[in-house]
Amino acid sequence: MQNRNRTQWLAIGDFLARQNLRQVLQERARSAAAQALACGSGAQGAQLSTLPVGNHGEIVAKGVSA
């Protein structure tokens, strides 16, 4: 990669990665909301978090099987 184009390619890569992450998080939120509605827990659907299950300082997946 040539030095003069390096920053441009890094910016493009950053943009595409963020766009992909945004789409993945939106799809997860939509599927979680649809699942909550299908289970009859529409009131809980408004409290859904888009944080992935993992080590981010709080327990968000009690009772969720992987």
N, C-alpha and C positions, 0 to 999 in steps of 0.2 A: 504494500500500500504506500503510495507516495505521501510525503509529509504535507503537501499543500491540500490534499483532499481528506486527510485524516479526520479533522474536526467535523467536516461535513458528513462523512460516513458515520462517525460516532453519534452525531445529532440524529441522523436518519434511523440508526439502530435503536437509539433511546426512544424516539417517537414511536416506532413500531412495537417495541416491547411494552411501553405504557398503554398503547392502544389495545394490544392483545390482553393485557392484564385487566383493563377496564371492561372489555367485552366478557371475559371469563367471570369477573365478579358480578356483572349485571346478570349473566345467565344463571349463576348460582343463586342469586337473590330471587330471580323469577321462579326457578324450579323449587326453591324452598317455600316461597309464598304459595305456589300451586299445590305443593304437598301439604302445607298447613291447611289450606282450604279444603282439600280432599279429605283430610282427617277430621274435619269439622271443628277445627280450632282457629276460626277466623280471627278471634280476639288476639291470639298469640301471634298471628301473622304480622301485625303491625309492629311487633317488638323484635323482629328478626335482625340479626347482625350479619353484616357482610364479611366479618373477619373469618379467615380460615381457621379450622380446628387445628390447634397447635400450641406451641409454647409462646404465648404473648402476654403472660402475666395474669391471666385469669382463667377460670374454668368455665368454658362455654359449651361443652359437649357432654354434659352429664346424661347418661342413658342413651347416648347415640352410639350405635354399633358401626364399626368401620367396614 
